[in-house]
């Protein structure tokens, strides 16, 4: 069996182990296992998947049961209702059994996109990992995982405060991130912080000013947002090492999904991804940055992947995975230094 086929089989085995688990535990904490195992498999740690899952097992809960069937015309009312998580899981299982996964994704993406903050942004991130896996190989366990990601997003669907109408001048992503205002009360969880955006001066303009040249390609503009968020983490991630990871992993999840979507959905996807990055930045960024990290001598991609895998921490694994994408787009050693610091800060 080739390495590619073996990795595919190992990831599918991991997905099969997770298919009867729920998307959350303790009522609101996200199940990170499907996202983490996809990263580990992609970066050459397929042999570690089952051992990693064994260590994560006490953070898994059973798949919730459904209450009432969600119909094709009756999906709006249960949207954003976590009590209906089991119903959403059943719904997407039915849809994906009857139609190609790309068709289901294209139908639901514009419905779910306005609620991109769902599950502290983990809904869209889980979908992004599932789509990346499906673009590598279309297998039943990966289709099932996509359904779980879509169901979680639907059950926790949460919109952000609306952006302004503009027009706004073009700006680069790093300048745009630097211009994001901070929410005044950072004592509580993400829902309380995001609720403050509606009354935050400057938020409508910041959220509406999607970075980059409007004439530029959506994938390039979105990749630039990811890259800026990765680099910015080096000086700002210390404020909340876990939550600020999502300023980079959310737009990267959307970027990874674009190839599976109709091109007509790309522009709204960019806008929603930018709004989510700006929202996480507003909610958790510190008032002052610290000195940017410097790469340790000899640190390379393989070193970081191995360190991330050894840590066992899913946020470390996912952020390093995203930072590697930035590195391969020309991020250089500065990107590796940020990823290295993130491992230290998160596992601290």
C-alpha positions in Angstrom: 0.0 0.0 0.0 1.4 3.4 -1.0 2.0 6.1 1.7 -0.9 8.2 0.3 -3.3 5.3 0.4 -2.2 4.3 3.9 -2.7 7.9 5.2 -6.1 8.0 3.6 -7.0 4.8 5.3 -5.7 5.9 8.7 -7.6 9.2 8.6 -10.8 7.4 7.5 -10.4 5.0 10.4 -10.1 8.0 12.8 -13.2 9.6 11.3 -15.0 6.3 11.8 -14.1 6.3 15.4 -15.5 9.8 15.8 -18.8 9.4 13.8 -20.8 8.5 16.9 -19.4 11.4 19.0 -21.1 14.8 19.4 -19.7 18.1 18.2 -19.4 19.4 21.8 -18.8 18.4 25.4 -19.9 19.9 28.7 -22.7 21.8 26.8 -20.5 24.2 24.8 -16.8 23.1 24.4 -16.0 22.1 20.9 -14.9 18.6 19.9 -11.5 19.4 18.2 -10.7 15.8 17.4 -11.8 15.7 13.8 -9.9 18.8 12.9 -6.7 17.8 14.8 -6.5 14.3 13.2 -6.9 15.7 9.7 -3.9 18.0 10.4 -1.8 15.2 11.9 -2.5 12.9 8.9 -1.7 15.6 6.4 1.6 16.4 8.0 2.9 12.8 8.2 1.7 11.7 11.6 -0.9 9.3 10.4 0.5 6.6 12.6 -0.2 8.7 15.7 -3.9 9.2 15.0 -5.3 6.4 17.1 -2.9 7.1 20.0 -3.9 10.8 19.9 -7.6 9.8 19.9 -7.0 7.5 22.9 -5.6 10.5 24.8 -8.5 12.7 23.8 -11.2 10.1 24.6 -12.2 11.6 27.9 -13.2 14.8 26.1 -15.6 13.1 23.8 -19.4 12.7 24.4 -21.9 10.6 22.5 -23.7 12.0 19.5 -26.9 13.7 20.7 -30.3 12.3 19.8 -32.7 14.1 17.6 -36.0 15.6 18.7 -37.9 16.3 15.6 -37.2 16.0 11.9 -35.9 19.2 10.1 -37.6 19.5 6.7 -36.4 21.0 3.5 -38.6 24.0 4.0 -38.4 24.2 7.8 -34.7 24.8 8.4 -34.8 28.4 9.4 -36.4 28.1 12.9 -34.0 25.5 14.2 -31.0 27.4 12.9 -28.8 28.4 15.8 -30.6 26.2 18.3 -28.0 23.9 20.0 -30.9 21.8 21.5 -31.5 20.7 17.9 -28.0 19.5 17.3 -29.1 15.9 16.9 -31.7 16.9 14.4 -29.1 18.8 12.4 -26.9 15.7 12.4 -29.7 13.6 11.1 -30.7 16.2 8.5 -27.2 16.4 6.9 -26.9 12.6 7.0 -30.0 12.4 4.9 -29.0 15.1 2.5 -25.5 13.7 1.9 -26.9 10.3 1.4 -29.1 11.6 -1.4 -26.9 14.1 -3.2 -23.2 14.8 -4.0 -21.4 16.5 -1.2 -20.5 19.5 -3.3 -24.2 20.1 -4.1 -25.1 20.0 -0.4 -22.2 22.3 0.5 -23.1 24.8 -2.2 -26.7 24.9 -1.0 -25.9 25.4 2.7 -22.8 27.5 2.5 -24.7 30.8 1.8 -27.2 29.9 4.5 -24.6 29.2 7.1 -22.1 31.9 6.2 -23.9 34.8 7.9 -23.6 32.8 11.2 -19.8 32.3 10.8 -19.2 32.9 14.6 -21.0 29.6 15.3 -19.4 27.5 18.1 -16.7 30.2 18.7 -16.0 29.9 14.9 -15.4 26.1 15.1 -18.3 25.3 12.9 -16.7 26.8 9.8 -13.2 25.6 10.8 -14.5 22.0 11.1 -16.1 22.3 7.7 -12.9 23.6 6.2 -10.9 20.7 7.4 -13.5 18.2 6.1 -13.5 19.8 2.7 -9.7 19.7 2.5 -9.9 16.0 3.3 -12.6 15.5 0.7 -10.6 17.3 -2.0 -7.8 14.8 -1.4 -10.1 11.7 -1.5 -13.9 11.3 -1.6 -14.6 8.6 0.9 -17.7 7.8 2.9 -16.1 8.7 6.3 -15.1 12.1 4.9 -18.5 12.8 3.6 -19.9 11.9 7.1 -17.4 14.3 8.7 -18.5 17.1 6.4 -22.1 16.5 7.5 -21.1 16.7 11.2 -19.3 20.0 10.5 -22.3 21.5 8.7 -24.6 20.3 11.5 -22.5 21.9 14.2 -22.3 25.1 12.3 -26.1 25.1 11.8 -26.9 24.2 15.4 -24.6 27.0 16.8 -25.2 29.5 14.0 -24.3 33.0 15.3 -24.2 36.2 13.2 -21.8 39.0 13.9 -22.7 42.7 14.2 -23.3 44.0 10.7 -20.6 45.9 8.8 -21.2 49.3 7.3 -22.2 50.0 3.8 -19.1 51.8 2.7 -17.5 52.4 0.3 -14.2 52.1 2.0 -10.7 52.7 0.8 -8.5 49.6 -0.1 -6.0 48.7 2.6 -3.5 45.9 3.2 -4.5 43.2 5.7 -1.9 44.0 8.3 -3.0 47.7 8.4 -6.6 46.6 8.5 -5.9 44.3 11.5 -4.0 47.1 13.3 -7.1 49.3 12.8 -9.5 46.9 14.5 -10.8 48.5 17.8 -10.8 46.4 20.9 -14.0 45.5 22.8 -14.0 47.4 26.1 -14.8 44.5 28.4 -12.6 41.4 27.9 -13.5 39.7 31.2 -15.9 37.1 29.8 -16.3 34.5 27.1 -16.5 35.0 23.3 -20.3 35.4 23.2 -20.2 38.3 25.7 -17.3 39.9 23.8 -18.9 39.5 20.3 -22.1 41.0 21.7 -20.2 44.3 22.3 -19.3 44.7 18.6 -22.7 46.3 17.8 -21.9 49.2 20.1 -18.2 49.5 19.3 -17.3 52.7 17.6 -15.6 52.0 14.3 -16.7 48.4 14.0 -19.0 48.9 11.0 -16.2 50.6 9.0 -13.6 48.0 10.0 -15.9 45.0 9.3 -16.9 46.4 5.9 -13.4 47.4 4.8 -12.4 44.0 3.4 -8.6 44.2 2.8 -7.0 44.1 -0.6 -7.6 45.4 -4.1 -11.2 44.8 -5.1 -9.9 43.9 -8.5 -7.7 41.2 -7.1 -8.5 37.6 -6.9 -10.5 36.4 -3.9 -8.1 33.5 -3.1 -5.1 35.9 -3.0 -6.9 38.4 -0.9 -8.1 35.8 1.5 -4.6 34.2 1.7 -3.2 37.6 2.6 -5.7 37.9 5.5 -4.6 34.5 6.8 -0.9 35.5 6.5 -1.4 38.8 8.2 -3.2 37.1 11.1 -0.5 34.5 11.5 2.3 37.1 11.7 0.3 39.3 14.0 -0.2 36.5 16.4 3.6 36.7 17.1 3.2 40.0 18.9 -0.4 39.8 20.1 -1.2 36.1 20.7 0.0 36.2 24.3 -3.2 38.0 25.4 -5.2 34.8 24.8 -3.0 32.2 23.1 -5.9 29.8 22.3 -8.6 32.2 21.2 -6.4 34.4 19.0 -5.5 31.3 17.0 -8.9 31.5 15.4 -8.1 34.9 13.8 -5.9 32.9 11.4 -7.6 29.5 11.3 -11.1 30.9 10.4 -10.1 32.6 7.2 -7.9 29.6 6.3 -10.8 27.3 6.7 -12.8 29.5 4.2 -9.8 29.6 1.9 -9.5 25.8 1.8 -13.2 25.6 1.0 -13.2 27.9 -2.0 -12.2 25.3 -4.6 -15.3 23.3 -3.7 -17.6 26.2 -4.0 -19.2 28.0 -7.0 -17.2 31.1 -7.9 -20.4 33.2 -7.2 -19.9 32.4 -3.5 -16.3 33.5 -3.3 -16.8 37.3 -2.6 -19.3 36.9 0.2 -17.0 34.2 1.6 -14.1 36.6 1.7 -16.3 39.3 3.4 -17.5 36.9 6.1 -14.0 35.5 6.7 -12.6 39.0 7.1 -15.4 39.9 9.5 -14.7 36.8 11.6 -11.0 37.6 11.8 -11.7 41.2 12.7 -14.2 40.1 15.4 -11.8 37.6 17.1 -9.1 40.3 17.0 -11.5 42.9 18.5 -12.5 40.4 21.2 -9.1 39.2 22.4 -6.3 41.4 21.2 -4.2 43.2 23.9 -3.7 46.9 24.0 0.0 46.6 23.3 2.1 44.2 21.3 5.1 42.5 22.5 8.3 42.1 20.6 8.1 39.8 17.5 9.7 36.4 18.0 12.9 35.4 16.4 13.3 31.9 14.8 15.5 29.5 16.7 18.5 28.3 14.8 17.8 25.2 12.7 14.0 25.4 13.2 12.2 24.0 10.2 8.7 22.9 9.2 9.3 19.3 10.2 10.6 20.4 13.6 7.4 22.4 14.2 5.1 19.6 13.0 6.8 17.2 15.3 6.6 19.6 18.3 3.0 20.3 17.6 2.2 16.5 17.4 4.2 15.8 20.6 2.2 18.6 22.5 -1.1 16.8 21.8 -2.9 20.1 21.9 -5.4 20.6 19.1 -5.0 24.3 18.9 -1.3 24.0 18.6 -1.8 21.4 15.9 -4.2 23.6 14.0 -2.3 26.8 14.2 1.0 25.2 13.1 -0.9 23.7 10.2 -2.1 27.2 9.2 1.3 28.8 9.8 2.9 26.2 7.5 0.5 27.3 4.7 1.7 30.9 5.3 5.3 29.8 5.3 4.9 28.0 1.9 3.4 31.2 0.5 6.6 33.0 1.2 6.2 33.8 4.9 9.8 32.9 5.6 11.5 32.2 8.9 9.4 34.9 10.7 6.4 32.6 10.2 8.3 29.7 11.7 9.2 31.8 14.7 5.6 32.7 15.3 4.5 29.1 15.1 7.3 28.2 17.5 6.2 30.8 20.0 2.6 29.7 19.7 3.5 26.2 20.8 5.2 27.7 23.9 2.4 30.1 24.6 -0.5 27.6 24.2 1.1 24.8 26.1 2.7 27.2 28.6 
